[in-house]
Amino acid sequence: MVLPRWLGELNRSYTNRIFSRIPARISPFGIVHHRGRKTGHPYTVPLAAFRTPSGFLFTPTYGPDADWVRNVMAADSFQLDRKGRTHELHNTRLITRAEAWPLLPRFVRLAMRLLGVRWYVAADTAD
């Protein structure tokens, strides 16, 4: 059970505007900058971003069909502002729960299990 689609639409219309004002300096939050895969329109999405040995891991609580996931997968690159730094991310891919869980904090794993999240977004960075 990922979060319902209507909640995602509500977040996109209202909540994201509020949360995007949260400084990207507060861990684990960051601001993802990506472009629409059809329109090329720039978008920003506040997300939790967890550092991995090769880059970052994101928890798509609305499932792998969420617009931001589809956009970054189509582009294969995007930017993440986090802790006062901008990271260029590439090699964007979906990974399974088994691959993601060793990289996530215990409390996040518990929340993702309760939500039924099975797929995660991983991306690599050069830094």
C-alpha positions as CSV (number, residue, x, y, z in Angstrom):
1,M,0.0,0.0,0.0
2,V,1.8,3.1,-1.2
3,L,0.2,6.4,-0.4
4,P,-3.0,7.1,-2.5
5,R,-2.6,9.1,-5.8
6,W,-5.0,11.9,-4.6
7,L,-2.7,12.6,-1.7
8,G,0.1,13.0,-4.2
9,E,-1.9,15.5,-6.1
10,L,-2.7,17.5,-2.9
11,N,1.0,17.5,-2.0
12,R,1.9,18.7,-5.5
13,S,-0.6,21.5,-5.4
14,Y,-0.1,22.7,-1.8
15,T,2.2,20.9,0.6
16,N,5.3,20.9,-1.7
17,R,5.1,24.7,-1.8
18,I,5.3,24.8,1.9
19,F,7.9,22.1,2.4
20,S,10.1,23.5,-0.3
21,R,10.7,26.4,2.0
22,I,12.3,24.1,4.5
23,P,15.9,24.6,4.2
24,A,17.7,21.8,2.3
25,R,20.3,22.0,5.1
26,I,18.1,20.0,7.4
27,S,19.0,16.3,7.0
28,P,17.7,14.1,5.5
29,F,15.6,16.6,3.5
30,G,16.7,17.9,0.1
31,I,15.2,19.7,-2.9
32,V,15.1,17.7,-6.1
33,H,15.2,19.8,-9.3
34,H,14.1,18.0,-12.4
35,R,12.3,18.6,-15.7
36,G,9.1,17.3,-17.1
37,R,9.7,14.4,-19.5
38,K,7.1,15.7,-22.0
39,T,7.0,19.5,-21.4
40,G,10.5,20.2,-20.2
41,H,9.0,22.4,-17.5
42,P,11.3,22.7,-14.4
43,Y,10.0,21.2,-11.2
44,T,11.2,21.2,-7.6
45,V,10.2,18.5,-5.1
46,P,11.2,18.4,-1.4
47,L,12.2,14.8,-0.6
48,A,14.1,12.8,2.0
49,A,17.4,11.9,0.5
50,F,19.7,9.3,2.1
51,R,23.4,9.2,1.4
52,T,24.8,6.0,-0.1
53,P,28.3,5.0,-1.0
54,S,27.7,5.9,-4.6
55,G,25.2,8.7,-4.3
56,F,21.7,9.0,-2.8
57,L,18.6,6.9,-2.2
58,F,15.0,8.3,-2.3
59,T,11.8,6.7,-0.9
60,P,9.0,7.1,-3.4
61,T,6.1,6.9,-1.1
62,Y,3.6,7.4,-3.9
63,G,5.1,4.5,-5.9
64,P,7.4,4.2,-8.9
65,D,4.7,5.8,-11.1
66,A,4.9,9.2,-9.3
67,D,5.6,12.0,-11.8
68,W,8.9,13.0,-10.2
69,V,10.2,9.3,-10.4
70,R,9.1,9.0,-14.1
71,N,10.8,12.4,-14.9
72,V,14.1,11.6,-13.3
73,M,14.1,8.1,-14.8
74,A,13.5,9.5,-18.3
75,A,16.1,12.2,-18.0
76,D,18.6,9.9,-16.2
77,S,20.0,13.0,-14.5
78,F,18.8,15.7,-12.0
79,Q,20.0,17.9,-9.2
80,L,19.7,17.6,-5.5
81,D,20.2,20.6,-3.1
82,R,21.0,19.1,0.3
83,K,23.0,20.5,3.3
84,G,24.1,23.6,1.4
85,R,25.5,21.7,-1.6
86,T,24.1,21.0,-5.0
87,H,24.7,17.4,-6.3
88,E,24.5,16.4,-9.9
89,L,22.9,12.9,-10.0
90,H,22.9,10.4,-12.8
91,N,22.5,6.7,-13.4
92,T,19.0,6.9,-12.0
93,R,17.4,3.5,-11.4
94,L,14.7,1.7,-9.4
95,I,16.1,-0.7,-6.8
96,T,14.3,-3.3,-4.7
97,R,13.5,-3.2,-1.1
98,A,16.2,-5.9,-0.4
99,E,18.9,-3.6,-2.1
100,A,17.7,-0.4,-0.4
101,W,17.2,-1.5,3.2
102,P,20.8,-1.9,4.2
103,L,21.3,1.7,3.1
104,L,18.3,3.2,5.1
105,P,18.1,4.1,8.8
106,R,16.0,1.6,10.9
107,F,13.1,4.1,11.5
108,V,12.8,4.7,7.8
109,R,12.7,1.0,7.0
110,L,9.9,0.6,9.6
111,A,7.9,3.5,8.0
112,M,8.4,2.1,4.5
113,R,7.4,-1.3,5.6
114,L,4.1,0.1,7.1
115,L,3.5,2.0,3.8
116,G,4.3,-1.0,1.7
117,V,7.0,0.7,-0.3
118,R,8.7,-2.0,-2.5
119,W,10.7,0.1,-4.9
120,Y,13.3,2.9,-4.2
121,V,15.1,5.4,-6.4
122,A,18.9,5.3,-6.4
123,A,21.1,7.7,-8.3
124,D,24.9,8.2,-8.4
125,T,26.9,11.3,-8.0
126,A,30.5,12.2,-8.9
127,D,31.3,13.7,-5.4
